[in-house]
Amino acid sequence: MSALADKLRGLRRQAGVPVPAAPGPAPVRRPEPLPDNLRALLGVRRHKGTAPRKVAAAPASLPGRTLAPGLQLCEANVAWPPAPPLFHAQFARLEAWIEPERLVLFDTETTGLAGGTGTRAFMIGVGHWHEGHFRERQLLITTLAGEAAMLDCFASWLKPDSVLVSYNGKSYDAPLLKTRFRLQRRASPLDGLMHIDLLHPVRRRWRGAWENCRLATAERQLLQVVREDDLPGAEAPAAWLGFLRGGDAAPLHRVAHHNSQDLRSLGGILHQFASPHDALPIDE
């Protein structure tokens, strides 16, 4: 069609007939800008250059400081609970006078509640009275390879005359740790140590009076401790395993806080039994 039109225009020029100009491309009509009220109604955003990129929040750092590859150490000194005086461990059915300096309160956070060789402790919390304060030390492994260093460090904190203090530790924490020492080809430093498991005197005294004798119940009834925004112990394994799979370290801070409160409650409950001023009655 364009060739035929050119030929017709040429014949018109030869005949002296005015030739209309060739039609050009149709002008592009720009749309009228939308009124501001219509822009707001339709949610139309004004684009001014390149939109700024969203900066991702920095990942949380690990709790404590690095003690060895794959091992973190958290330390804190608190004024509560006070150290018990020299006391007789009759309430725990032990025939011994015990100095508070010998006490080693401990609690573990583990990958499950079933126990056995497939369960490991990824955090060991230890509390003792040191220079007028209650000193907390928590060992946290951030890799599976850090377990040996954690066990070695924990063993270095125990002495031949140390007295272990736990809550259900005779049935759960101590056997689990002994298994981990054995699997790591190490002698267990817990063997032969005196062990006060506070669950048993609490159960003998208040079984039937309380709804249960869990640590959370004992600390609420005896110490008026009510935890707020506390990570339940059952959620601690998911927090640690999630970190190992590339997740954030923020939940590990909540695990450490939960473990810290466990240690302080152990100290407070022990003080209730051991202090001569407010010693609890003993049920034989």
Backbone bond lengths (Angstrom), bond angles and torsions (degrees), N, CA, C in turn:
res aa  C-N    CA-C-N  psi(-1)  N-CA   C-N-CA  omega(-1)  CA-C   N-CA-C  phi
1 M - - - 1.453 - - 1.522 111.59 -
2 S 1.285 119.66 -35.36 1.458 121.60 -179.33 1.521 111.54 -67.31
3 A 1.339 118.42 -37.15 1.467 121.28 178.37 1.526 110.85 -65.92
4 L 1.314 117.73 -41.73 1.470 121.35 178.97 1.519 111.17 -65.52
5 A 1.327 117.32 -39.83 1.464 120.26 178.83 1.521 111.02 -64.98
6 D 1.342 116.89 -41.46 1.473 119.55 176.83 1.521 111.18 -60.50
7 K 1.341 117.05 -41.09 1.470 120.64 -179.34 1.521 111.02 -64.99
8 L 1.348 118.62 -40.54 1.464 122.27 177.67 1.513 111.35 -64.11
9 R 1.349 117.18 -41.15 1.455 119.37 178.36 1.531 110.90 -63.76
10 G 1.350 117.18 -37.14 1.474 120.44 177.49 1.523 111.74 -63.94
11 L 1.340 119.22 -42.61 1.469 122.87 178.02 1.523 111.02 -63.98
12 R 1.365 117.16 -36.78 1.459 119.99 178.46 1.527 110.85 -65.28
13 R 1.333 117.51 -42.27 1.468 119.85 178.88 1.537 110.32 -61.03
14 Q 1.358 117.32 -44.10 1.484 120.58 179.65 1.522 111.10 -61.09
15 A 1.331 116.84 -33.50 1.468 119.94 -179.29 1.507 112.45 -85.08
16 G 1.332 119.33 -1.60 1.469 123.30 -179.48 1.496 113.22 77.44
17 V 1.325 118.05 16.80 1.469 121.25 178.37 1.525 107.97 -89.27
18 P 1.369 116.19 131.86 1.485 117.76 178.44 1.534 111.63 -57.73
19 V 1.288 114.15 136.88 1.479 120.10 -178.19 1.520 108.95 -105.54
20 P 1.328 117.97 121.21 1.482 118.20 177.29 1.526 111.65 -66.74
21 A 1.271 113.56 148.06 1.485 118.26 -179.79 1.522 110.39 -63.88
22 A 1.316 113.74 146.81 1.475 119.15 178.98 1.529 109.58 -63.96
23 P 1.315 116.39 136.51 1.488 118.07 -179.42 1.530 111.33 -65.68
24 G 1.307 115.19 133.03 1.471 120.21 177.82 1.516 110.76 -90.64
25 P 1.311 117.06 178.42 1.470 120.37 178.70 1.512 111.35 -63.85
26 A 1.308 115.55 142.75 1.461 120.45 -179.24 1.518 109.93 -62.72
27 P 1.337 116.85 135.02 1.473 119.27 179.97 1.528 110.94 -63.79
28 V 1.318 114.02 143.54 1.466 120.16 179.59 1.516 108.79 -85.51
29 R 1.298 115.88 122.66 1.457 121.32 179.88 1.535 109.49 -92.53
30 R 1.302 114.48 121.11 1.463 119.23 178.57 1.527 109.65 -81.50
31 P 1.314 117.14 137.14 1.464 118.62 179.73 1.517 111.82 -65.53
32 E 1.292 115.33 144.66 1.449 120.84 177.70 1.535 108.37 -66.99
33 P 1.347 116.22 140.36 1.474 117.64 178.75 1.519 111.03 -62.98
34 L 1.340 114.44 143.80 1.454 119.89 -179.93 1.525 110.77 -72.65
35 P 1.321 118.04 141.60 1.467 119.39 173.40 1.525 110.72 -59.85
36 D 1.337 115.74 152.45 1.467 119.76 -176.69 1.525 112.48 -59.84
37 N 1.348 116.82 -38.44 1.458 117.97 -179.03 1.526 111.60 -66.67
38 L 1.366 116.27 -33.84 1.453 119.68 177.85 1.517 110.71 -72.60
39 R 1.342 116.00 -35.50 1.469 119.25 176.11 1.531 110.36 -60.42
40 A 1.331 115.51 -45.34 1.469 118.75 -179.97 1.521 111.08 -64.14
41 L 1.340 116.69 -37.41 1.451 120.05 -179.16 1.516 112.02 -65.94
42 L 1.334 115.53 -41.95 1.463 119.94 -177.58 1.527 112.62 -85.73
43 G 1.320 117.34 -5.49 1.462 119.51 -179.29 1.511 112.67 70.90
44 V 1.345 117.01 29.71 1.465 119.94 -179.75 1.507 108.30 -81.03
45 R 1.323 118.15 127.58 1.454 122.61 -179.87 1.515 110.46 -95.58
46 R 1.304 116.70 142.91 1.464 121.61 174.80 1.522 108.23 -81.95
47 H 1.296 116.88 122.20 1.466 121.81 -179.48 1.517 108.80 -92.82
48 K 1.286 116.64 119.49 1.457 122.41 177.02 1.517 107.94 -120.60
49 G 1.284 116.55 92.21 1.454 120.72 -178.18 1.509 110.61 73.07
50 T 1.308 116.46 -159.83 1.460 122.47 -179.28 1.519 110.33 -81.10
51 A 1.311 116.20 130.27 1.457 120.04 179.81 1.523 109.94 -64.69
52 P 1.335 118.12 139.05 1.477 119.78 -179.91 1.518 111.03 -65.47
53 R 1.313 114.87 141.48 1.460 119.98 178.36 1.520 110.24 -74.95
54 K 1.329 115.01 145.37 1.447 120.16 175.49 1.519 109.73 -76.07
55 V 1.326 115.49 126.97 1.468 120.78 -179.61 1.523 108.24 -90.45
56 A 1.319 116.37 120.59 1.468 120.61 179.80 1.521 110.31 -65.92
57 A 1.330 116.00 143.47 1.458 120.78 178.30 1.527 110.04 -64.34
58 A 1.323 115.19 140.78 1.460 119.95 179.86 1.528 109.79 -64.76
59 P 1.319 118.45 136.31 1.472 119.85 179.53 1.516 111.01 -63.74
60 A 1.318 115.85 147.96 1.462 120.91 -179.74 1.525 109.86 -65.90
61 S 1.318 115.38 144.14 1.461 120.04 176.75 1.515 109.53 -78.49
62 L 1.313 116.05 162.30 1.460 120.89 179.35 1.523 110.34 -71.24
63 P 1.312 117.42 150.25 1.469 119.32 175.87 1.528 110.66 -65.17
64 G 1.335 115.77 146.28 1.457 120.55 173.49 1.504 114.43 72.12
65 R 1.321 114.71 -157.90 1.460 122.26 -179.56 1.518 109.92 -123.04
66 T 1.319 115.49 156.86 1.461 120.41 -178.14 1.525 109.54 -76.33
67 L 1.312 115.56 121.94 1.457 121.19 179.37 1.524 111.24 -96.74
68 A 1.323 115.97 -34.54 1.461 123.64 178.80 1.528 106.44 -158.67
69 P 1.330 118.45 165.55 1.470 118.65 177.90 1.527 111.63 -54.84
70 G 1.334 115.58 121.46 1.456 120.14 179.96 1.511 115.08 80.67
71 L 1.344 118.56 11.26 1.469 121.44 -176.98 1.522 109.87 -136.48
72 Q 1.348 115.76 125.81 1.454 122.92 176.81 1.523 109.91 -110.56
73 L 1.324 115.74 148.50 1.462 121.87 177.07 1.521 109.06 -123.97
74 C 1.333 116.32 124.29 1.468 122.55 174.67 1.520 107.68 -108.99
75 E 1.333 117.75 133.25 1.461 122.06 -179.89 1.519 109.78 -131.47
76 A 1.326 116.44 144.13 1.461 121.73 176.53 1.515 109.35 -156.73
77 N 1.328 116.19 146.67 1.457 122.95 174.37 1.521 108.25 -117.19
78 V 1.326 117.14 128.01 1.461 121.38 -179.66 1.527 108.95 -129.03
79 A 1.330 116.22 155.23 1.464 120.75 -178.90 1.514 112.39 -82.03
80 W 1.314 118.51 -17.52 1.471 122.11 -178.21 1.510 108.55 -116.37
81 P 1.313 119.03 140.42 1.468 129.03 1.36 1.525 111.91 -86.34
82 P 1.328 118.76 161.04 1.465 119.79 178.99 1.522 110.97 -71.90
83 A 1.312 114.41 158.92 1.468 118.32 178.70 1.516 109.81 -73.08
84 P 1.327 118.27 136.31 1.473 119.53 175.84 1.522 109.31 -70.80
85 P 1.315 117.28 155.09 1.467 119.22 176.20 1.523 109.96 -74.24
86 L 1.303 114.99 179.08 1.465 118.92 170.44 1.523 108.34 -55.04
87 F 1.320 117.40 127.67 1.466 119.02 -174.82 1.523 110.74 -139.59
88 H 1.331 113.46 158.99 1.454 120.49 174.96 1.518 108.13 -96.24
89 A 1.316 117.31 135.61 1.460 122.07 -173.79 1.516 112.82 -89.29
90 Q 1.339 116.61 31.23 1.456 119.78 179.56 1.524 111.42 -61.38
91 F 1.342 117.09 -35.10 1.464 120.00 -179.35 1.527 111.38 -60.02
92 A 1.337 116.80 -26.18 1.455 121.66 177.36 1.518 111.61 -98.32
93 R 1.348 115.52 11.94 1.464 121.87 -179.78 1.530 111.72 58.88
94 L 1.343 113.91 41.91 1.458 121.53 174.68 1.511 107.98 -123.66
95 E 1.309 116.29 134.47 1.461 121.28 -179.47 1.519 108.70 -93.13
96 A 1.330 115.57 82.30 1.464 118.72 -178.38 1.517 110.02 -162.21
97 W 1.347 114.68 143.49 1.455 121.31 167.73 1.522 107.41 -90.92
98 I 1.311 115.98 135.45 1.460 119.51 -172.17 1.527 110.01 -126.89
99 E 1.331 116.15 130.43 1.457 122.55 173.39 1.531 108.60 -86.53
100 P 1.323 117.83 140.49 1.475 119.89 -177.02 1.524 113.24 -60.85
101 E 1.341 117.66 -24.68 1.465 119.67 -179.22 1.521 111.99 -66.57
102 R 1.330 117.52 -19.61 1.462 120.49 -178.51 1.530 112.53 -85.72
103 L 1.314 117.90 -13.07 1.452 121.31 -172.55 1.525 111.96 -74.77
104 V 1.314 115.48 135.23 1.467 122.68 175.55 1.525 107.14 -128.26
105 L 1.315 116.26 101.80 1.457 121.45 178.73 1.520 108.17 -84.60
106 F 1.317 118.00 132.92 1.460 118.94 -177.55 1.517 111.52 -142.22
107 D 1.320 114.27 152.44 1.466 121.60 179.55 1.523 107.26 -154.80
108 T 1.307 116.99 141.45 1.467 121.28 -177.70 1.520 110.77 -115.21
109 E 1.331 114.63 152.42 1.466 122.50 167.35 1.526 105.98 -113.20
110 T 1.311 116.71 127.64 1.460 120.41 -169.46 1.527 111.57 -126.44
111 T 1.329 114.53 171.56 1.464 120.35 -178.41 1.515 113.20 -81.90
112 G 1.317 118.54 0.86 1.466 121.83 179.04 1.506 110.12 179.78
113 L 1.308 115.60 170.33 1.467 120.98 -177.55 1.520 112.84 -104.54
114 A 1.329 116.91 -3.55 1.464 119.54 -175.55 1.519 112.01 -78.72
115 G 1.327 117.79 -24.20 1.460 119.92 -175.68 1.513 111.30 76.95
116 G 1.328 116.42 -165.89 1.460 120.31 -178.91 1.512 111.54 87.96
117 T 1.330 115.27 177.01 1.461 120.63 -174.63 1.524 112.91 -67.82
118 G 1.330 118.49 -20.37 1.458 120.21 179.55 1.507 113.90 -82.43
119 T 1.318 118.48 -6.79 1.457 122.68 179.72 1.522 109.18 -103.83
120 R 1.316 115.88 135.01 1.461 119.58 178.60 1.523 109.54 -129.72
121 A 1.309 115.84 155.74 1.462 121.49 174.51 1.524 107.84 -89.98
122 F 1.339 116.09 122.28 1.466 118.43 176.83 1.527 111.31 -98.11
123 M 1.339 117.26 -10.09 1.466 121.43 173.95 1.523 109.01 -142.65
124 I 1.322 116.04 134.57 1.462 122.56 172.76 1.521 106.91 -121.32
125 G 1.329 115.41 118.12 1.454 120.41 176.61 1.509 110.46 -102.05
126 V 1.328 116.16 135.94 1.467 122.00 -178.15 1.522 108.09 -131.36
127 G 1.331 116.20 133.88 1.457 121.16 175.61 1.516 110.86 -127.96
128 H 1.328 115.86 143.59 1.461 120.47 174.07 1.525 108.24 -157.85
129 W 1.338 115.70 163.34 1.456 120.13 -179.04 1.520 108.90 -89.20
130 H 1.346 115.14 126.71 1.456 120.83 -172.63 1.528 108.40 -142.45
131 E 1.337 115.85 116.50 1.466 122.18 176.46 1.523 112.03 53.39
132 G 1.326 116.01 45.87 1.443 121.03 174.51 1.512 115.54 82.24
133 H 1.318 118.18 1.21 1.455 121.90 179.32 1.525 109.98 -125.86
134 F 1.319 113.86 160.19 1.459 120.01 172.33 1.521 107.14 -89.43
135 R 1.297 115.70 116.06 1.463 121.66 -173.73 1.526 110.02 -100.95
136 E 1.308 115.70 125.44 1.457 122.09 178.70 1.523 109.70 -108.82
137 R 1.309 114.78 133.44 1.469 120.56 173.82 1.522 108.09 -133.71
138 Q 1.315 115.10 129.10 1.461 120.88 -177.10 1.522 109.80 -125.64
139 L 1.309 114.97 128.46 1.461 122.07 177.24 1.523 108.33 -103.08
140 L 1.335 116.45 126.11 1.460 122.27 -178.29 1.519 108.81 -127.21
141 I 1.338 116.78 124.45 1.456 118.96 175.39 1.528 109.05 -92.21
142 T 1.320 115.38 137.47 1.464 121.32 179.84 1.517 111.90 -109.70
143 T 1.318 116.34 -2.47 1.465 123.11 172.30 1.520 107.40 -142.47
144 L 1.304 116.26 157.18 1.465 119.20 177.81 1.519 111.08 -63.43
145 A 1.329 116.14 -30.53 1.464 119.81 -178.37 1.522 112.37 -70.95
146 G 1.334 118.01 -12.88 1.462 120.14 -178.82 1.512 114.08 -81.42
147 E 1.334 117.76 -3.57 1.462 119.99 -175.13 1.524 112.23 -63.08
148 A 1.309 118.72 -42.43 1.468 120.78 -177.66 1.521 110.98 -60.70
149 A 1.335 117.07 -43.40 1.466 120.27 179.15 1.528 110.60 -65.03
150 M 1.330 117.39 -37.26 1.462 120.41 178.62 1.527 110.58 -63.30
151 L 1.316 117.46 -46.11 1.467 120.85 -179.20 1.524 110.98 -64.61
152 D 1.322 117.43 -39.72 1.465 120.35 178.91 1.527 110.85 -63.80
153 C 1.330 116.76 -41.11 1.459 120.09 -179.94 1.526 110.36 -67.04
154 F 1.312 117.09 -44.14 1.463 120.42 177.87 1.519 110.98 -59.71
155 A 1.317 117.29 -43.03 1.462 121.21 179.74 1.525 111.22 -61.67
156 S 1.339 117.56 -34.26 1.464 120.78 -178.24 1.530 111.94 -69.47
157 W 1.324 117.31 -18.54 1.464 120.50 179.28 1.528 112.66 -85.36
158 L 1.309 118.39 -8.38 1.460 122.19 -177.84 1.527 110.38 -100.66
159 K 1.334 114.34 143.45 1.457 121.02 177.31 1.526 108.85 -119.31
160 P 1.345 117.12 164.52 1.471 118.68 -178.94 1.523 113.73 -59.78
161 D 1.352 118.12 -25.81 1.463 119.73 -179.05 1.539 111.84 -104.02
162 S 1.331 117.79 12.53 1.460 120.03 178.07 1.520 110.35 -64.15
163 V 1.334 115.24 146.58 1.461 121.82 176.28 1.529 107.05 -115.43
164 L 1.322 117.02 116.05 1.459 121.74 179.80 1.525 110.33 -76.02
165 V 1.328 115.76 142.42 1.464 122.01 175.49 1.528 107.25 -131.53
166 S 1.332 116.45 129.00 1.462 119.73 -176.97 1.527 108.78 -149.74
167 Y 1.302 115.37 -179.89 1.465 122.00 172.91 1.518 106.48 -128.94
168 N 1.312 115.54 105.80 1.469 124.10 -172.31 1.523 111.82 68.44
169 G 1.316 116.33 20.65 1.461 120.05 -178.26 1.511 114.39 -73.23
170 K 1.324 117.46 -27.30 1.462 119.02 178.76 1.521 111.40 -65.82
171 S 1.320 116.37 -33.18 1.462 120.22 -177.26 1.520 112.84 -92.47
172 Y 1.338 117.58 -24.26 1.461 118.60 -173.76 1.528 113.66 -124.76
173 D 1.347 117.85 -65.18 1.467 120.02 -171.41 1.529 112.96 -63.00
174 A 1.323 116.40 -48.99 1.468 118.99 -177.15 1.526 112.33 -64.43
175 P 1.352 120.33 -49.21 1.468 118.71 177.80 1.532 112.85 -59.37
176 L 1.342 117.12 -37.10 1.467 119.05 179.73 1.523 110.60 -64.69
177 L 1.339 116.88 -44.89 1.456 119.52 -179.75 1.534 111.35 -65.74
178 K 1.323 116.54 -38.45 1.466 119.05 177.59 1.533 110.56 -61.16
179 T 1.326 116.80 -38.32 1.464 120.40 177.54 1.515 110.64 -65.11
180 R 1.329 117.55 -41.41 1.475 120.37 -179.88 1.534 110.56 -66.36
181 F 1.333 118.10 -38.89 1.462 120.07 176.28 1.532 109.87 -62.19
182 R 1.305 116.41 -42.49 1.463 119.61 -178.78 1.531 110.78 -65.07
183 L 1.332 117.60 -42.47 1.461 120.45 -179.61 1.528 111.56 -67.62
184 Q 1.330 116.84 -26.19 1.462 120.61 176.68 1.537 112.03 -90.13
185 R 1.347 116.63 10.72 1.469 123.41 177.47 1.536 111.29 59.09
186 R 1.332 114.63 45.73 1.453 121.04 179.26 1.528 108.89 -129.56
187 A 1.329 115.55 146.63 1.464 119.72 175.44 1.518 108.90 -71.61
188 S 1.310 116.79 140.66 1.460 120.51 -178.20 1.525 110.00 -79.49
189 P 1.347 118.51 124.44 1.470 120.53 178.20 1.520 112.33 -77.26
190 L 1.333 117.75 -6.17 1.461 120.38 -179.97 1.523 112.71 -82.43
191 D 1.325 116.27 -19.26 1.463 119.85 -178.10 1.530 110.25 -63.33
192 G 1.322 115.08 130.81 1.453 120.37 176.43 1.514 115.35 85.57
193 L 1.341 119.13 -5.76 1.462 120.67 -179.46 1.527 110.40 -84.07
194 M 1.332 116.22 144.90 1.457 120.79 173.09 1.526 108.40 -66.30
195 H 1.325 116.60 142.08 1.463 120.88 -173.00 1.530 109.03 -137.85
196 I 1.335 116.69 118.86 1.463 122.67 174.34 1.517 107.76 -100.29
197 D 1.309 116.38 109.92 1.466 121.61 176.51 1.527 106.89 -98.62
198 L 1.334 116.61 106.37 1.459 121.38 -173.25 1.523 113.36 -67.24
199 L 1.322 117.73 -17.80 1.458 118.74 178.51 1.526 111.21 -59.27
200 H 1.327 117.08 -38.33 1.465 120.06 -173.33 1.532 112.99 -69.87
201 P 1.341 120.60 -47.81 1.470 117.49 175.35 1.526 113.03 -66.03
202 V 1.335 117.66 -32.98 1.463 119.82 176.00 1.523 110.11 -64.58
203 R 1.309 116.38 -43.06 1.474 120.27 -178.86 1.532 110.72 -67.43
204 R 1.337 117.63 -40.43 1.460 119.48 179.35 1.525 111.63 -64.03
205 R 1.344 115.26 -33.64 1.470 119.15 -175.90 1.529 112.63 -84.28
206 W 1.345 119.16 -38.01 1.461 120.02 -169.42 1.528 114.60 -122.07
207 R 1.320 117.52 9.13 1.464 118.05 175.70 1.534 109.36 -62.30
208 G 1.295 116.99 129.48 1.454 122.09 -177.12 1.509 113.58 92.62
209 A 1.352 117.21 -25.08 1.466 120.53 178.28 1.525 111.29 -88.92
210 W 1.334 117.15 -32.66 1.467 121.69 177.53 1.522 109.15 -104.38
211 E 1.339 115.68 162.73 1.467 119.50 177.69 1.517 111.47 -65.67
212 N 1.318 116.91 -30.38 1.464 122.78 174.38 1.517 107.55 -162.76
213 C 1.316 116.93 176.20 1.467 121.39 -178.96 1.522 111.28 -117.14
214 R 1.306 116.62 31.50 1.464 120.01 175.76 1.522 109.85 -66.76
215 L 1.334 116.17 161.34 1.456 120.43 -178.55 1.518 110.88 -60.28
216 A 1.335 117.59 -41.18 1.464 120.33 -179.26 1.527 111.03 -60.91
217 T 1.331 116.85 -35.75 1.458 120.14 178.26 1.523 110.96 -71.85
218 A 1.321 117.26 -43.30 1.460 121.21 -179.58 1.524 111.33 -63.23
219 E 1.328 117.72 -42.30 1.461 119.36 -178.95 1.532 110.83 -69.80
220 R 1.315 116.92 -31.18 1.469 119.41 178.02 1.530 110.58 -72.33
221 Q 1.335 117.50 -42.91 1.455 121.14 -177.30 1.532 112.74 -73.81
222 L 1.323 117.39 -38.40 1.463 120.88 -173.75 1.513 113.78 -96.37
223 L 1.341 117.34 -31.88 1.464 121.11 -173.58 1.518 113.36 -114.47
224 Q 1.347 117.21 -5.04 1.467 122.37 -175.60 1.536 111.53 57.20
225 V 1.311 115.59 35.67 1.463 121.56 176.67 1.519 108.67 -93.68
226 V 1.319 116.15 119.94 1.460 122.16 175.39 1.524 106.88 -120.71
227 R 1.286 116.15 115.83 1.466 120.21 -175.99 1.527 110.79 -77.62
228 E 1.331 115.49 137.78 1.450 122.07 175.81 1.526 108.45 -122.08
229 D 1.317 115.26 137.41 1.465 122.02 -179.78 1.526 110.88 54.14
230 D 1.323 115.20 37.34 1.463 119.69 -179.68 1.522 109.42 -90.06
231 L 1.319 116.04 138.31 1.457 120.59 175.63 1.522 108.33 -75.47
232 P 1.333 119.31 117.61 1.468 119.33 178.29 1.521 111.07 -58.16
233 G 1.330 115.63 142.81 1.461 119.29 -178.62 1.511 113.05 -57.69
234 A 1.342 117.01 -29.85 1.461 119.89 -179.65 1.523 112.31 -67.97
235 E 1.352 117.61 -19.41 1.463 120.85 -179.86 1.529 112.44 -92.65
236 A 1.320 117.34 -7.54 1.462 120.45 -179.14 1.534 112.60 -62.01
237 P 1.351 119.63 -42.26 1.476 117.90 178.92 1.523 112.79 -58.69
238 A 1.342 117.75 -41.35 1.463 120.08 -179.72 1.517 111.03 -65.17
239 A 1.338 117.36 -35.08 1.459 120.45 179.19 1.530 111.05 -64.13
240 W 1.329 116.16 -42.88 1.468 119.36 -178.66 1.528 111.17 -73.58
241 L 1.323 117.42 -45.23 1.460 120.03 -179.34 1.529 110.67 -64.60
242 G 1.341 117.05 -35.11 1.453 119.81 176.42 1.519 111.52 -63.31
243 F 1.323 117.35 -38.48 1.468 120.32 176.68 1.520 110.95 -64.73
244 L 1.340 117.37 -43.18 1.468 120.08 179.87 1.523 111.50 -60.83
245 R 1.322 117.50 -30.00 1.470 121.44 -179.42 1.516 112.84 -86.60
246 G 1.328 116.64 11.52 1.458 120.22 176.32 1.504 114.37 102.91
247 G 1.329 117.94 9.67 1.455 121.25 -179.41 1.521 112.65 -80.09
248 D 1.325 115.09 -178.29 1.456 122.14 -177.30 1.531 109.97 -75.62
249 A 1.342 114.82 154.68 1.466 120.25 178.85 1.521 112.35 -87.84
250 A 1.343 118.04 -5.13 1.468 120.38 -176.47 1.530 112.57 -56.77
251 P 1.350 120.33 -43.91 1.471 118.52 179.51 1.524 113.64 -61.52
252 L 1.334 117.97 -24.33 1.465 119.35 179.55 1.525 111.21 -67.22
253 H 1.328 117.41 -28.51 1.460 119.91 175.65 1.528 110.24 -65.43
254 R 1.321 116.86 -37.29 1.466 120.41 177.83 1.532 110.36 -69.22
255 V 1.332 117.06 -34.91 1.464 120.03 176.12 1.531 109.75 -63.09
256 A 1.333 116.38 -44.52 1.461 120.51 179.88 1.529 110.95 -63.32
257 H 1.330 117.09 -38.69 1.465 120.52 178.58 1.529 110.61 -65.45
258 H 1.318 116.79 -41.49 1.466 121.37 177.66 1.527 110.47 -61.66
259 N 1.312 116.72 -45.90 1.461 121.06 -179.73 1.528 110.97 -64.59
260 S 1.332 116.72 -37.95 1.463 120.73 178.24 1.519 111.19 -61.22
261 Q 1.334 117.32 -42.49 1.466 119.87 179.03 1.515 110.86 -66.89
262 D 1.326 117.72 -35.26 1.463 120.27 175.63 1.530 110.80 -57.95
263 L 1.332 116.35 -44.61 1.463 120.35 -178.57 1.519 110.88 -65.13
264 R 1.324 117.88 -42.19 1.463 120.52 -179.24 1.529 111.01 -66.90
265 S 1.324 115.74 -37.11 1.462 118.37 177.95 1.522 111.08 -67.32
266 L 1.333 117.28 -36.86 1.461 119.75 175.23 1.531 110.27 -57.71
267 G 1.343 115.88 -45.70 1.455 119.66 179.80 1.518 112.48 -63.59
268 G 1.333 117.10 -40.42 1.451 120.46 -179.67 1.517 112.70 -67.43
269 I 1.327 117.46 -42.15 1.468 120.97 179.57 1.528 110.13 -67.60
270 L 1.316 117.31 -41.55 1.466 119.99 177.02 1.519 110.71 -60.07
271 H 1.328 117.16 -40.70 1.461 120.72 -179.90 1.527 110.50 -62.16
272 Q 1.335 117.33 -35.97 1.457 120.76 178.74 1.525 111.58 -62.90
273 F 1.317 116.43 -37.58 1.461 119.76 179.84 1.527 112.06 -79.83
274 A 1.330 117.32 -35.53 1.462 120.74 -168.86 1.522 113.64 -90.88
275 S 1.345 118.65 -25.98 1.455 120.44 -175.27 1.524 110.49 -73.27
276 P 1.335 118.32 131.05 1.467 119.55 179.50 1.523 112.95 -70.13
277 H 1.345 117.66 -18.19 1.463 120.60 -177.48 1.522 111.52 -77.69
278 D 1.336 116.32 -37.35 1.457 118.57 -179.05 1.519 110.34 -132.23
279 A 1.336 115.02 37.16 1.465 119.08 -179.00 1.530 109.96 -63.00
280 L 1.299 114.48 140.81 1.462 120.29 -178.90 1.526 110.10 -84.42
281 P 1.324 116.98 146.93 1.466 119.10 179.18 1.516 110.48 -63.56
282 I 1.325 114.64 149.81 1.462 120.96 -176.34 1.513 109.37 -107.05
283 D 1.315 116.39 127.56 1.459 120.93 174.95 1.502 108.98 -99.35
284 E 1.278 116.65 120.15 1.458 119.98 179.85 1.518 110.59 -82.30
